[in-house]
Every structure is written in structure tokens, then in C-alpha cells.
């Protein structure tokens, strides 16, 4: 079986601050990446124990969220920028997993919650519904007929995922207190649970159904800076809606991802 893991940094145990941990110039950025890498390795161990023959990992954190030197020797890594959906994902994969994810922007108690960019984006809507990276990425996998079987992150990220995949296997690494604080598991405990969760998720393949959203697609983005909308509106595929929002349309989610 082939498994595709899409990773992020914000859902890692002990990681709670943009300026101190997740931005590329943060004081503890390298430590946060090491913590995430060790968690991913534990998840990969569980996935392999559960029967996977091939595991791909994509580091989805903007400036990078993994120490590649420490990565699991059996993981194949998609690296480099720029890269957008579907990232090499296709119907040959049996399962899709979301490691270390965060809830969408403006989520109450959502640790490091944001929608794609904490610096520039306020909200996003797909076909009239608020959406973040979790729902969009699960739907991209679903468009290839691939089920999303695993999520790790804070409690709000898990709750958001369960709206799309109610019976998903989850590992809660921390409970949100605010956007920049949490009651967190110790790293060693999080790794233990991730290994168990990866193994359990492999057993759900065939039971969990792919999550999908029917086309056509209308994707609206609300930016924090009006001048940024001015720049977006110069592109032919973009329709400006008002001072802070613009819209793109498409027949596939991959098309939306490329123009978003």
C-alpha cells in the first residue's frame, strides 16, 4: 500500500508561537522543526507497522517545517519550492494523512490558526463555505478517490477535520487555550501516540470514505491588505469583489490551487 503524508509545523506538540517558533527567523524555529521531524518519524513507523510499502512525505510548511537530515530512512520526501496541489498525489495512493495541521483562521482557541498565510489572509470560502487547509487538502485527495484517514494537531484542528471525515483517526497533540497558547503533550508522549495512530489509521483504509466537494468551484479569498488585492486583481483569472476580497473559479481543485 502507498501512503501520502502532508505535513505542517503548527500542529506539533510544544509549538504555539509564530514569532518564536514557526517563522523562518524565529528564535526556536530549528528546535520546532526537530520536534516535528521526530513526530513525523513516529507516524511513519506506525504506518509501516500497519502495512504500508511506500510512504511519501510532503513538508507543507511555507519556509519548511522539517529537518531533512533527521527524517525516517524509509520516507520519500517531496522537497523544493514552489509546489502546489496535487504535489505528485494521484489515484495510485491508498491513503492520505494530515500531520501537524492547524485549524482555519479565526477559530476560537485555535493554536496558530490561519488559512494558508497568517500574515496576509483573513478568510477563505469554497463554494460559499468557510474553509481552511484541512478541508481543502482532504478534498483534493478525495478528488482522486483517496480517503483522508489520519489527522494530528490541536483539538480545534481535529474538530474541524471531523466535520469532513467523522470517523477519521486522530492524535491530539495539544488543547488550545488561545491562538498562541496550549496545554500540550510532552514530545515523547506525542510520538508514542502518533506511532499508535499511524498503525490504527492503516487499518481504516477501506472503511473511511474519501471526502469530496462537487464541482464547479468558486474560491473567495479575503486579504488583510487592500493593496495585495490590487496586485491580485491584475491577473486575468481573478475577479475582484470588493476592497479586500477576490474570487477565482475552476472545474478542478487542482486548478483552484494553482491560481489561488
URRAKA-V303297 format. One record per run of one state. SS is the DSSP state (H for helix, E for strand, C for the rest). FROM is the first residue (numbers start at 0). TO is the last residue. If there is no record, write none. Layout:
# URRAKA-V303297
SS|FROM|TO  SS|FROM|TO
This chain:
# URRAKA-V303297
C|0|0  E|1|6  C|7|16  H|17|21  C|22|27  H|28|48  C|49|52  E|53|58  C|59|66  H|67|69  C|70|73  E|74|77  C|78|93  E|94|100  C|101|119  E|120|125  C|126|127  E|128|129  C|130|131  H|132|142  C|143|145  E|146|153  H|154|161  C|162|167  E|168|177  C|178|179  E|180|183  C|184|185  H|186|201  C|202|203  E|204|204  C|205|206  E|207|207  C|208|215  E|216|222  C|223|224  H|225|231  C|232|237  E|238|239  C|240|243  E|244|249  C|250|251  H|252|258  C|259|259
